[in-house]
Amino acid sequence: MNIGDKIPAILGVNQDGKEIKASDYAGKKLVLYFYPKDNTSGCSAEARSLRDHIDELKSKGYEVLGVSVDSQASHKRFIEKQQIPFDLISDTDHKLVEEMGVWGEKSMCGRKYMGTLRTTFLVDENGVITNIFTPKQIKTSEHAGQILEII
């Protein structure tokens, strides 16, 4: 996905099994962020950053929605542990991560594997992508501040 593209109509299923659609956010701006794994240090830091600045983001008209390939049960535990005040999509079939272009090759300690590339899309009231933060740009513990700087 690129700036100017519309996000998919069906985004997936949240931690409670409810289907989440782009139309649920019609008329609202959206921080749609993709992260590798629940309850890991970087992903927890990113979620806390967004949690701690949720009021500022909302005051600028933004809702927040997180996505990973973890299960609904994992998301529920992550939400409880980190006190996350927004929905997390459970993309266990990799449909959304692949459609958004954030599923790709990663490497750790010389080992190559496929995974979610940490990416954030800012989406306008019409479901159109207005900005993209790439994996190299995102500072997990400061991510909300990075978003607030440009909105």
Secondary structure, DSSP 4 states (H G I P E B T S, - for coil): --TTPBPPSEEEEETTS-EEEGGGGTTSEEEEEE-S-TTSHHHHHHHHHHHHTHHHHHHTTEEEEEEESS-HHHHHHHHHHHT--S-EEE-TT-HHHHHHT-EEEEEETTEEEEEE--EEEEE-TTSBEEEEE-TTT--GGGHHHHHHHH-
